[in-house]
Amino acid sequence: MQTMQNIKLVKLWLVLISLLILCIACNSEKTTDAKTKAPTTETVVAAQTTHNRVVNMTYRYIDGRISVFVDTKPPLYHVALEDIRKRATDHNPAALYELSRRLSSATEDPPQDIDKSLALLQQAADLKDPDAQNALGMLYTYGEMGLPKNESTANEWFLKAAEQGNMEAQFNLAASYKYGSGTNVDMEKALFWYRKAAEQNHPMALNALGSCYRNGEGVQKDTKKALDFYNKASDLGAGMADFNIGNMYDFGDGVATDKKKAFEYYNKGAERGYPEAMSYLGVAYEDGVAVSQDYAKAAEWYRRGARDGDPTGQVNLGLLFYSGSGVTQSYKEALKWFKKAAQNGQPNALGQLAAMYINGEGVTQNYKKAYSYARQAAQKGDNLAIYYVGQFYQNGIEVPKSNIDAYANYQIAISTNSDGNLLEEQRASLDNIKKQMTPAQISQAEAKIPELMREYGLK
């Protein structure tokens, strides 16, 4: 009985609150209508502070944040939605943006209407609503909702919103300057806008500043400052920052190597949904570092990272399926994950695909495809693929037979082999090819190595 009484009281309270909102809305409308029937841009912007208070109150109800004891679609939802529609008709920028946002989603009320959504978004942006300006910039960045992809135009909208203090736009503009998206790379401007967003505790801006200091991008390298920024971002819930902290402890970058701490931060980042942290947890379980070796758990974390698009998780999950470690052995599954990782630019995945097509594992043997994959991977510096390219030249498969090219690739593979995988086989292949070459040919091959190293992106 007591619970029922509590529910009735809460419902009564919600009705009273809804009536209060409507009263405030009516009073605000009367004040605005007394001044002008068709408000100009200047009048609307000046009135925005008054209107936003009501609009923002109604949003809380639309999003169901105060609906514990009511239905999923409470009557108050429709009251609030009509309030937003009315304010949008009166050219309130915040209401225009909110209605645009809702029309862009596939819902029953209001039904999806992309064209109308875009028109309202443009209207809100023209009326200087910073959220709308930033949203319009994002649409131009990716060429969505029928707009052409135009990163330069995107930056114009980001700048308008950033100058009004919108931290999302400040972060987006900073990223454009850092990576040269629609503009020239300008680290000074990138840092300026990252700092502006970071001053408002934007988690990813704090993380980005941490990476700038960690790598010495536009600032003097300072791993202490990097760690400070990463920690601030982590405190605000940024899983990427957790991963970066874990990575610093994992490899002793500016801090003492601490595999246990690395594992803790990877786990924290994974729990927050950051895919790369999931994949690195998989590495820890596969290698038994800071935790007992467990191939099944490794596969579980690789799978989670892989499903969220992380290429490290994809290639490592493929390797587990290839060998049957922690999962049922399956060349078909291995091939699937190698291909996904390759599509995401993972060099090792390209090398593994080359090996499968060379050996006909799970696929019909196909040297043409194998060479194509090996060449792509070699140009990304993959050690295994460079060795395979050497074998193609030594045997004259898909390329003219050339001991000189074979020697040069074998030598590069040996000099860049960091994990010892196939190292003895690579050395044996080099020794074998040397026996078939004259001193002049060996000199030619040695002279070719620097050029190939540059082609492969290796120092």
C-alpha positions as CSV (number, residue, x, y, z in Angstrom):
1,M,0.0,0.0,0.0
2,Q,2.8,2.4,0.9
3,T,4.4,1.8,-2.5
4,M,1.2,2.6,-4.3
5,Q,0.8,5.8,-2.4
6,N,4.3,6.8,-3.3
7,I,3.7,6.1,-7.0
8,K,0.5,8.2,-6.8
9,L,2.4,11.1,-5.2
10,V,5.2,10.9,-7.8
11,K,2.6,11.0,-10.6
12,L,0.8,13.9,-9.0
13,W,4.2,15.7,-8.7
14,L,4.9,15.1,-12.4
15,V,1.5,16.5,-13.4
16,L,2.2,19.7,-11.3
17,I,5.6,20.1,-12.9
18,S,4.1,19.7,-16.4
19,L,1.5,22.4,-15.6
20,L,4.3,24.7,-14.3
21,I,6.2,24.2,-17.5
22,L,3.2,25.1,-19.6
23,C,2.6,28.2,-17.5
24,I,6.2,29.3,-18.0
25,A,5.9,28.6,-21.7
26,C,2.6,30.6,-22.0
27,N,4.0,33.6,-20.1
28,S,7.2,33.5,-22.2
29,E,5.1,33.4,-25.4
30,K,2.9,36.3,-24.3
31,T,5.9,38.4,-23.6
32,T,7.4,37.6,-27.0
33,D,4.2,38.0,-28.9
34,A,3.7,41.5,-27.4
35,K,6.9,42.6,-28.9
36,T,6.6,41.2,-32.4
37,K,4.5,38.7,-34.5
38,A,7.4,37.8,-36.8
39,P,10.6,38.0,-34.8
40,T,13.8,39.0,-36.7
41,T,17.0,37.0,-36.2
42,E,18.3,39.6,-33.7
43,T,15.1,39.4,-31.7
44,V,15.1,35.6,-31.6
45,V,18.8,35.4,-30.5
46,A,18.2,38.0,-27.8
47,A,15.2,36.0,-26.5
48,Q,17.1,32.7,-26.6
49,T,18.1,32.8,-22.9
50,T,14.4,33.0,-21.8
51,H,13.3,30.3,-24.2
52,N,16.1,27.9,-23.6
53,R,15.2,27.6,-20.0
54,V,11.8,26.2,-20.9
55,V,13.1,24.1,-23.8
56,N,15.8,22.6,-21.8
57,M,13.3,21.7,-19.0
58,T,11.1,19.9,-21.6
59,Y,14.1,18.0,-23.0
60,R,14.6,16.3,-19.6
61,Y,11.1,14.9,-19.8
62,I,11.4,13.9,-23.5
63,D,14.5,11.9,-22.7
64,G,12.6,10.1,-19.9
65,R,15.0,11.1,-17.2
66,I,12.1,11.7,-14.7
67,S,9.9,8.8,-15.7
68,V,10.7,6.0,-13.1
69,F,7.0,5.5,-12.2
70,V,5.4,6.3,-15.5
71,D,5.0,4.6,-18.9
72,T,7.9,4.6,-21.5
73,K,5.8,7.1,-23.5
74,P,4.3,9.3,-20.8
75,P,1.7,11.9,-21.8
76,L,4.3,14.5,-20.7
77,Y,6.4,13.5,-23.7
78,H,3.8,14.8,-26.1
79,V,3.3,17.9,-24.1
80,A,7.0,18.6,-24.3
81,L,7.2,17.7,-28.0
82,E,4.4,20.1,-28.8
83,D,6.1,22.8,-26.8
84,I,9.3,22.3,-28.9
85,R,7.3,22.3,-32.1
86,K,5.6,25.6,-31.1
87,R,9.0,27.2,-30.3
88,A,10.5,25.9,-33.5
89,T,7.6,27.6,-35.4
90,D,8.6,30.9,-33.5
91,H,12.2,30.4,-34.7
92,N,13.7,29.5,-31.4
93,P,17.2,28.2,-32.4
94,A,17.5,25.6,-29.6
95,A,14.0,24.2,-30.4
96,L,14.8,24.1,-34.2
97,Y,17.9,22.1,-33.5
98,E,16.2,19.7,-31.1
99,L,13.3,19.1,-33.5
100,S,15.8,18.6,-36.4
101,R,17.6,16.0,-34.3
102,R,14.4,14.1,-33.6
103,L,13.3,14.2,-37.2
104,S,16.6,12.7,-38.3
105,S,15.9,9.5,-36.2
106,A,13.6,6.7,-37.1
107,T,10.9,7.0,-34.4
108,E,7.1,6.9,-34.4
109,D,6.6,10.4,-33.1
110,P,7.8,12.4,-34.8
111,P,8.3,10.2,-37.9
112,Q,11.6,10.4,-39.6
113,D,11.9,13.2,-42.2
114,I,15.5,13.7,-43.4
115,D,14.8,16.6,-45.7
116,K,12.8,18.5,-43.1
117,S,15.5,17.7,-40.4
118,L,18.2,19.1,-42.6
119,A,16.2,22.3,-43.4
120,L,15.5,22.9,-39.6
121,L,19.2,22.2,-38.8
122,Q,20.3,24.8,-41.4
123,Q,17.8,27.3,-40.0
124,A,19.1,26.7,-36.5
125,A,22.7,27.1,-37.6
126,D,21.9,30.3,-39.4
127,L,20.3,31.6,-36.2
128,K,23.7,30.9,-34.5
129,D,22.8,27.9,-32.4
130,P,26.2,26.4,-31.7
131,D,25.0,22.8,-31.3
132,A,23.4,23.1,-34.7
133,Q,26.5,24.6,-36.3
134,N,28.6,21.8,-34.9
135,A,26.1,19.2,-36.1
136,L,26.1,20.7,-39.6
137,G,29.9,20.7,-39.6
138,M,29.8,16.9,-38.8
139,L,27.4,16.3,-41.7
140,Y,29.8,18.1,-44.1
141,T,32.7,16.2,-42.6
142,Y,31.3,12.8,-43.6
143,G,28.9,13.8,-46.4
144,E,25.7,12.6,-44.7
145,M,22.0,13.4,-45.0
146,G,22.4,14.3,-48.7
147,L,25.1,16.9,-48.1
148,P,28.4,16.7,-50.1
149,K,31.5,15.8,-48.2
150,N,33.3,19.1,-47.8
151,E,35.8,19.3,-44.9
152,S,36.6,22.9,-45.6
153,T,32.9,23.9,-45.2
154,A,32.7,21.7,-42.1
155,N,35.5,23.7,-40.6
156,E,33.7,27.0,-41.3
157,W,30.8,25.7,-39.2
158,F,33.0,24.3,-36.5
159,L,34.7,27.7,-36.2
160,K,31.4,29.5,-35.8
161,A,30.3,27.2,-33.0
162,A,33.8,27.1,-31.4
163,E,33.9,30.8,-31.2
164,Q,30.7,30.6,-29.2
165,G,32.3,28.3,-26.8
166,N,30.9,25.0,-28.0
167,M,33.5,22.5,-26.8
168,E,32.5,19.7,-29.3
169,A,33.2,22.1,-32.1
170,Q,36.4,23.3,-30.5
171,F,37.6,19.7,-30.3
172,N,36.5,19.0,-33.9
173,L,38.3,22.1,-35.2
174,A,41.4,21.2,-33.3
175,A,41.4,17.7,-34.9
176,S,41.0,19.3,-38.4
177,Y,44.1,21.4,-37.8
178,K,46.1,18.5,-36.4
179,Y,45.4,16.1,-39.2
180,G,45.0,18.6,-42.0
181,S,41.3,17.8,-42.7
182,G,40.0,20.5,-45.0
183,T,42.9,22.8,-44.1
184,N,46.7,22.9,-43.8
185,V,48.2,21.1,-40.8
186,D,48.7,23.8,-38.1
187,M,49.7,22.4,-34.7
188,E,49.6,25.9,-33.1
189,K,45.9,26.3,-33.9
190,A,45.2,22.7,-33.1
191,L,46.7,23.1,-29.6
192,F,44.8,26.4,-29.1
193,W,41.4,24.8,-29.7
194,Y,42.3,21.6,-27.9
195,R,43.1,23.8,-24.9
196,K,39.9,25.7,-25.2
197,A,37.9,22.5,-25.2
198,A,40.0,21.0,-22.4
199,E,39.3,24.1,-20.2
200,Q,35.7,22.9,-20.3
201,N,36.7,19.4,-19.3
202,H,36.2,17.9,-22.7
203,P,37.6,14.3,-22.1
204,M,38.8,13.7,-25.6
205,A,40.5,17.1,-25.8
206,L,42.4,16.4,-22.6
207,N,43.3,13.0,-24.1
208,A,44.5,14.6,-27.3
209,L,46.6,17.1,-25.4
210,G,48.1,14.2,-23.5
211,S,49.1,12.6,-26.8
212,C,50.6,15.8,-28.1
213,Y,52.9,16.0,-25.1
214,R,53.6,12.3,-25.2
215,N,54.7,12.5,-28.9
216,G,56.1,16.0,-28.9
217,E,53.6,17.2,-31.5
218,G,53.6,21.0,-31.6
219,V,55.1,21.1,-28.0
220,Q,58.3,19.9,-26.4
221,K,57.9,16.2,-25.5
222,D,56.9,15.9,-21.8
223,T,55.6,12.5,-20.7
224,K,54.8,13.8,-17.2
225,K,52.4,16.4,-18.7
226,A,51.1,13.7,-21.0
227,L,50.3,11.5,-18.0
228,D,48.6,14.4,-16.2
229,F,46.3,15.1,-19.1
230,Y,45.6,11.4,-19.6
231,N,44.6,11.1,-15.9
232,K,42.3,14.1,-16.1
233,A,40.6,12.5,-19.2
234,S,40.4,9.2,-17.5
235,D,38.7,10.8,-14.4
236,L,36.1,12.1,-16.9
237,G,35.4,8.6,-18.2
238,A,37.6,8.5,-21.4
239,G,38.4,4.9,-22.2
240,M,41.0,6.0,-24.8
241,A,42.9,7.8,-22.0
242,D,42.8,4.6,-19.9
243,F,44.3,2.7,-22.8
244,N,47.0,5.4,-23.3
245,I,48.0,5.3,-19.6
246,G,48.1,1.5,-19.8
247,N,50.2,1.7,-22.9
248,M,52.7,4.0,-21.1
249,Y,53.1,1.5,-18.2
250,D,53.2,-1.5,-20.6
251,F,56.2,-0.2,-22.6
252,G,57.8,2.0,-19.9
253,D,57.2,5.2,-21.9
254,G,58.1,8.0,-19.4
255,V,57.3,5.8,-16.5
256,A,58.7,2.7,-14.9
257,T,57.4,-0.4,-16.8
258,D,54.6,-1.9,-14.7
259,K,52.7,-4.7,-16.5
260,K,50.2,-5.0,-13.6
261,K,49.3,-1.4,-13.8
262,A,49.1,-1.6,-17.6
263,F,46.6,-4.5,-17.2
264,E,44.5,-2.5,-14.8
265,Y,44.2,0.4,-17.1
266,Y,43.6,-1.7,-20.1
267,N,40.8,-3.4,-18.2
268,K,39.4,0.0,-17.1
269,G,39.4,1.2,-20.7
270,A,37.8,-2.1,-21.9
271,E,35.0,-1.8,-19.4
272,R,34.4,1.7,-20.7
273,G,34.0,0.3,-24.2
274,Y,37.3,1.3,-25.9
275,P,38.0,-1.4,-28.5
276,E,41.8,-1.2,-28.5
277,A,41.9,-1.7,-24.7
278,M,39.8,-4.8,-25.2
279,S,42.3,-6.2,-27.7
280,Y,45.3,-5.4,-25.5
281,L,43.6,-7.3,-22.6
282,G,43.5,-10.2,-25.1
283,V,47.2,-9.9,-25.6
284,A,47.8,-10.0,-21.8
285,Y,45.7,-13.2,-21.5
286,E,47.3,-14.8,-24.5
287,D,50.9,-14.1,-23.3
288,G,50.1,-14.6,-19.6
289,V,51.5,-11.1,-18.7
290,A,50.2,-9.8,-15.3
291,V,47.6,-12.5,-15.4
292,S,47.4,-16.3,-15.8
293,Q,47.6,-17.4,-19.4
294,D,44.2,-18.1,-20.7
295,Y,43.6,-18.5,-24.5
296,A,39.8,-18.7,-24.1
297,K,39.7,-15.3,-22.3
298,A,42.2,-14.0,-24.9
299,A,39.8,-15.0,-27.6
300,E,36.8,-13.5,-25.7
301,W,38.5,-10.0,-25.5
302,Y,39.9,-10.2,-29.0
303,R,36.4,-10.9,-30.2
304,R,34.9,-8.0,-28.3
305,G,37.6,-5.6,-29.7
306,A,37.3,-7.1,-33.2
307,R,33.5,-6.7,-33.3
308,D,34.0,-3.0,-32.4
309,G,36.3,-2.6,-35.4
310,D,39.8,-2.8,-33.8
311,P,42.2,-4.3,-36.3
312,T,44.6,-5.6,-33.6
313,G,41.7,-7.6,-32.1
314,Q,40.7,-8.8,-35.6
315,V,44.1,-10.1,-36.7
316,N,44.8,-11.7,-33.3
317,L,41.4,-13.4,-33.2
318,G,42.2,-14.7,-36.7
319,L,45.5,-16.1,-35.5
320,L,43.8,-17.9,-32.7
321,F,41.4,-19.5,-35.2
322,Y,44.3,-20.3,-37.5
323,S,46.1,-22.2,-34.7
324,G,43.0,-23.4,-32.7
325,S,44.2,-21.8,-29.5
326,G,41.3,-21.1,-27.1
327,V,38.8,-21.6,-30.0
328,T,37.9,-24.4,-32.4
329,Q,40.4,-24.4,-35.2
330,S,38.9,-22.9,-38.4
331,Y,40.7,-21.6,-41.5
332,K,37.3,-20.1,-42.6
333,E,37.0,-18.0,-39.4
334,A,40.7,-17.1,-39.6
335,L,40.3,-15.9,-43.2
336,K,37.2,-13.9,-42.2
337,W,39.0,-12.0,-39.5
338,F,42.2,-11.5,-41.4
339,K,40.2,-9.9,-44.2
340,K,38.4,-7.6,-41.8
341,A,41.7,-6.5,-40.3
342,A,43.3,-6.1,-43.8
343,Q,40.4,-3.8,-44.8
344,N,41.3,-1.7,-41.7
345,G,44.9,-1.5,-42.9
346,Q,46.5,-4.0,-40.5
347,P,49.8,-5.0,-42.2
348,N,50.2,-8.4,-40.4
349,A,46.7,-9.4,-41.6
350,L,47.8,-8.9,-45.2
351,G,50.8,-11.0,-44.6
352,Q,48.7,-13.8,-43.1
353,L,46.4,-13.7,-46.0
354,A,49.4,-14.0,-48.3
355,A,50.5,-17.1,-46.4
356,M,47.0,-18.7,-46.6
357,Y,46.8,-18.2,-50.4
358,I,50.4,-19.5,-50.8
359,N,49.7,-22.7,-48.9
360,G,46.0,-23.1,-49.9
361,E,44.8,-23.1,-46.3
362,G,41.0,-22.7,-46.3
363,V,41.2,-21.3,-49.8
364,T,42.2,-22.5,-53.2
365,Q,45.9,-21.9,-53.7
366,N,46.3,-18.7,-55.6
367,Y,49.8,-17.2,-56.1
368,K,48.5,-14.1,-57.8
369,K,46.4,-13.1,-54.8
370,A,49.2,-14.2,-52.4
371,Y,51.7,-11.9,-54.1
372,S,49.2,-9.0,-54.2
373,Y,48.6,-9.3,-50.4
374,A,52.3,-9.8,-49.7
375,R,53.2,-6.7,-51.7
376,Q,50.6,-4.6,-49.9
377,A,51.8,-5.8,-46.5
378,A,55.5,-5.3,-47.4
379,Q,54.8,-1.6,-48.3
380,K,53.4,-1.2,-44.8
381,G,56.6,-2.7,-43.4
382,D,55.3,-6.1,-42.4
383,N,58.3,-8.4,-41.8
384,L,56.7,-11.7,-42.8
385,A,55.4,-10.2,-46.1
386,I,58.8,-8.8,-47.0
387,Y,60.2,-12.3,-46.6
388,Y,57.4,-13.7,-48.9
389,V,58.2,-11.1,-51.5
390,G,61.8,-12.3,-51.5
391,Q,60.6,-15.9,-52.0
392,F,58.4,-14.8,-55.0
393,Y,61.5,-13.2,-56.6
394,Q,63.7,-16.2,-55.8
395,N,61.3,-18.6,-57.4
396,G,60.1,-16.4,-60.2
397,I,56.4,-16.7,-59.3
398,E,54.2,-13.8,-60.4
399,V,57.4,-11.7,-60.9
400,P,60.5,-12.2,-63.1
401,K,63.0,-14.4,-61.2
402,S,65.6,-12.1,-59.6
403,N,68.2,-13.3,-57.0
404,I,69.2,-9.6,-56.5
405,D,65.6,-8.6,-55.5
406,A,65.3,-11.8,-53.4
407,Y,68.6,-11.1,-51.6
408,A,67.6,-7.5,-50.8
409,N,64.2,-8.5,-49.4
410,Y,65.7,-11.3,-47.3
411,Q,68.3,-9.0,-45.9
412,I,65.6,-6.4,-45.0
413,A,63.4,-9.1,-43.4
414,I,66.3,-10.3,-41.2
415,S,67.4,-6.8,-40.2
416,T,63.8,-5.8,-39.2
417,N,62.8,-9.1,-37.5
418,S,61.9,-7.9,-34.0
419,D,60.2,-11.1,-32.6
420,G,62.4,-13.9,-34.0
421,N,59.5,-15.4,-35.9
422,L,61.0,-17.4,-38.9
423,L,64.3,-15.7,-38.3
424,E,66.3,-18.9,-38.8
425,E,64.4,-19.7,-42.0
426,Q,65.0,-16.2,-43.3
427,R,68.7,-16.5,-42.6
428,A,68.8,-19.9,-44.3
429,S,67.1,-18.5,-47.4
430,L,69.6,-15.6,-47.5
431,D,72.6,-18.0,-47.2
432,N,71.1,-20.2,-50.0
433,I,70.6,-17.3,-52.4
434,K,74.1,-15.9,-51.7
435,K,75.6,-19.2,-53.0
436,Q,74.0,-18.6,-56.3
437,M,75.2,-15.0,-56.7
438,T,78.4,-13.4,-57.9
439,P,80.1,-10.7,-55.8
440,A,78.9,-8.0,-58.3
441,Q,75.3,-9.2,-57.9
442,I,75.6,-9.1,-54.1
443,S,76.9,-5.5,-54.4
444,Q,73.9,-4.6,-56.6
445,A,71.5,-6.2,-54.1
446,E,73.1,-4.3,-51.2
447,A,72.8,-1.0,-53.1
448,K,69.1,-1.7,-53.6
449,I,68.3,-2.1,-49.9
450,P,68.1,1.6,-49.0
451,E,65.6,2.3,-51.8
452,L,63.4,-0.7,-50.8
453,M,63.6,0.4,-47.1
454,R,62.1,3.7,-48.1
455,E,59.4,2.0,-50.2
456,Y,58.5,-0.1,-47.2
457,G,58.4,2.9,-44.8
458,L,61.3,1.5,-42.8
459,K,64.3,3.4,-41.5
